[in-house]
Amino acid sequence: MATRKIAVLVGSLRKESFTRKLAKSLMLAAPPTLELEIVEIGDMPLYNQDDETDTPPATWTEFRGRIKEADGVLFCTPEYNRSLPAVLKNAIDVGSRPYGQAAWTGKPCAVVSNSPGALGGFGANHAVRQCLVFLNMPCMQSPEAYIGGVANKFDGDTLTDEGLKTFLQQFMECFATWVERHAD
């Protein structure tokens, strides 16, 4: 298999974000056929079609370019009010424009959600997936990744839950196969 570039989007801006810690753990668990890099989304202005001119905001242009260069996308999201965080929705919207030139089109992807609660961000996971259908992104269906009780799975930045480590490795192996199957 070829090495595939994967853009990792982290839907939390908090300094000690469990979502970022989880994303980094996923990156460490990935097979060598995947080259993962976090693409920062927190500095982009909110999408406003009025700003979609010949010179859109530089952060939008840079973000769209990074997504277009990627062979696949890994969405890592916390759950906010049974849905996805605004910063992640904004990134999805920015990458979907201008109309007919979406950076997302055809990119294989997967969604990993988490929450301190028992449901593991089920609502957020499916809210992200709902957007991906419209964006024509083949989203890995199985295994699903809803990481509940995330606050108890780390000591600092170190993942301490051995069962979760094993699951993340299996998830990333499946994701590598998914990307290879669907990448251009």
C-alpha positions as CSV (number, residue, x, y, z in Angstrom):
1,M,0.0,0.0,0.0
2,A,1.1,3.6,-0.7
3,T,1.5,6.1,2.1
4,R,-1.6,8.2,2.3
5,K,-1.8,11.7,3.7
6,I,-4.6,12.1,6.2
7,A,-5.9,15.5,7.5
8,V,-6.9,15.2,11.1
9,L,-9.5,17.8,12.3
10,V,-10.0,18.3,16.0
11,G,-13.3,19.8,16.9
12,S,-12.2,21.2,20.3
13,L,-10.2,24.3,21.0
14,R,-9.7,23.8,24.8
15,K,-6.1,23.8,25.9
16,E,-6.4,20.4,27.6
17,S,-8.8,19.0,25.1
18,F,-9.6,15.3,25.4
19,T,-10.4,15.3,21.7
20,R,-6.9,16.5,20.8
21,K,-5.4,13.9,23.2
22,L,-7.5,11.3,21.5
23,A,-6.5,12.5,18.0
24,K,-2.8,12.2,19.0
25,S,-3.4,8.7,20.3
26,L,-5.1,7.8,17.0
27,M,-2.1,9.2,15.2
28,L,0.3,7.1,17.3
29,A,-1.9,4.0,16.7
30,A,-1.9,4.3,12.9
31,P,-0.1,1.9,10.7
32,P,2.9,3.3,8.7
33,T,0.8,3.5,5.5
34,L,-0.9,6.6,7.0
35,E,0.8,9.9,7.4
36,L,-1.5,11.9,9.7
37,E,-1.3,15.6,10.5
38,I,-3.6,17.8,12.5
39,V,-5.0,20.7,10.4
40,E,-5.8,23.5,12.7
41,I,-9.3,25.0,12.4
42,G,-9.6,27.4,15.3
43,D,-8.4,30.6,13.5
44,M,-10.8,30.6,10.6
45,P,-13.4,33.3,10.6
46,L,-17.0,32.1,10.5
47,Y,-18.1,31.2,7.0
48,N,-20.0,34.1,5.4
49,Q,-20.7,34.0,1.6
50,D,-20.1,37.7,1.4
51,D,-16.4,37.0,2.1
52,E,-16.3,34.5,-0.8
53,T,-14.7,37.0,-3.2
54,D,-11.6,36.9,-5.5
55,T,-9.6,37.2,-2.2
56,P,-11.3,35.1,0.5
57,P,-9.7,35.1,3.9
58,A,-6.2,33.6,3.8
59,T,-7.1,31.0,6.5
60,W,-9.9,29.7,4.3
61,T,-7.6,29.4,1.2
62,E,-4.9,27.6,3.2
63,F,-7.4,25.3,4.9
64,R,-9.0,24.3,1.5
65,G,-5.6,23.7,0.0
66,R,-4.6,21.4,2.9
67,I,-7.8,19.4,2.6
68,K,-7.4,19.1,-1.2
69,E,-3.9,17.8,-0.8
70,A,-5.0,15.1,1.7
71,D,-5.9,11.6,0.6
72,G,-8.4,11.2,3.5
73,V,-9.8,12.9,6.5
74,L,-10.2,11.9,10.2
75,F,-12.8,13.9,12.1
76,C,-12.3,13.9,15.9
77,T,-15.1,15.6,17.7
78,P,-16.4,16.1,21.2
79,E,-20.2,16.4,21.7
80,Y,-21.7,19.8,22.5
81,N,-25.4,19.7,23.2
82,R,-25.9,16.4,21.4
83,S,-24.3,17.8,18.2
84,L,-21.0,18.8,16.8
85,P,-19.1,21.9,17.9
86,A,-19.4,25.2,16.0
87,V,-15.7,25.2,15.1
88,L,-15.9,21.9,13.4
89,K,-19.1,22.8,11.5
90,N,-17.4,26.0,10.4
91,A,-14.5,24.0,9.0
92,I,-16.9,21.7,7.2
93,D,-18.7,24.7,5.7
94,V,-15.5,26.6,4.7
95,G,-14.2,23.4,3.0
96,S,-17.5,23.0,1.1
97,R,-17.2,26.3,-0.7
98,P,-17.2,27.9,-3.2
99,Y,-20.1,25.9,-4.6
100,G,-19.0,23.3,-7.0
101,Q,-15.4,23.4,-5.7
102,A,-15.6,21.6,-2.4
103,A,-12.3,20.4,-1.0
104,W,-14.0,17.4,0.6
105,T,-15.5,15.7,-2.5
106,G,-14.7,12.0,-2.7
107,K,-12.3,12.0,0.2
108,P,-12.5,8.8,2.3
109,C,-13.1,9.7,6.0
110,A,-13.9,8.4,9.5
111,V,-15.4,10.0,12.5
112,V,-14.3,9.5,16.1
113,S,-16.4,11.1,18.8
114,N,-15.9,11.3,22.6
115,S,-17.5,12.6,25.7
116,P,-17.0,12.4,29.5
117,G,-20.4,10.7,29.6
118,A,-21.3,7.1,28.8
119,L,-22.7,7.7,25.2
120,G,-19.3,8.7,23.8
121,G,-20.6,11.5,21.7
122,F,-23.1,9.5,19.7
123,G,-25.0,12.6,18.7
124,A,-21.9,14.5,17.6
125,N,-20.7,11.5,15.6
126,H,-23.9,11.3,13.6
127,A,-24.3,15.1,13.2
128,V,-20.8,15.0,11.5
129,R,-21.8,12.0,9.4
130,Q,-25.0,13.8,8.2
131,C,-22.8,16.6,6.7
132,L,-20.5,14.1,5.1
133,V,-23.3,12.5,3.0
134,F,-24.0,15.8,1.3
135,L,-20.3,16.4,0.7
136,N,-19.9,13.0,-1.1
137,M,-17.4,11.7,1.3
138,P,-17.3,7.9,1.7
139,C,-17.4,7.6,5.5
140,M,-16.1,4.4,7.2
141,Q,-19.2,2.7,8.7
142,S,-17.5,0.1,10.8
143,P,-16.0,0.0,13.3
144,E,-17.8,3.0,14.8
145,A,-15.9,5.0,17.4
146,Y,-17.8,6.5,20.4
147,I,-15.4,7.0,23.2
148,G,-17.3,7.4,26.5
149,G,-15.8,8.3,29.8
150,V,-12.9,9.9,28.0
151,A,-11.9,12.0,31.1
152,N,-10.8,8.8,32.9
153,K,-8.7,7.4,30.0
154,F,-5.7,9.7,30.2
155,D,-2.9,10.6,32.6
156,G,-1.9,14.0,31.3
157,D,-1.4,13.4,27.6
158,T,-0.8,9.7,28.0
159,L,-3.6,7.2,27.1
160,T,-3.7,4.8,30.0
161,D,-6.6,2.6,29.0
162,E,-5.2,-0.5,27.4
163,G,-8.5,-1.7,26.0
164,L,-8.9,1.7,24.3
165,K,-5.3,1.5,22.9
166,T,-6.1,-1.8,21.3
167,F,-9.4,-0.5,19.9
168,L,-7.7,2.6,18.4
169,Q,-5.1,0.4,16.7
170,Q,-7.7,-1.8,15.2
171,F,-9.8,1.2,14.2
172,M,-6.8,2.8,12.4
173,E,-5.9,-0.4,10.6
174,C,-9.5,-0.6,9.3
175,F,-9.3,3.1,8.4
176,A,-6.1,2.5,6.4
177,T,-7.8,-0.2,4.5
178,W,-10.8,2.1,3.9
179,V,-8.7,5.0,2.7
180,E,-6.8,2.7,0.3
181,R,-10.0,1.3,-1.1
182,H,-11.5,4.8,-1.7
183,A,-8.5,7.0,-2.4
184,D,-7.8,8.3,-6.0
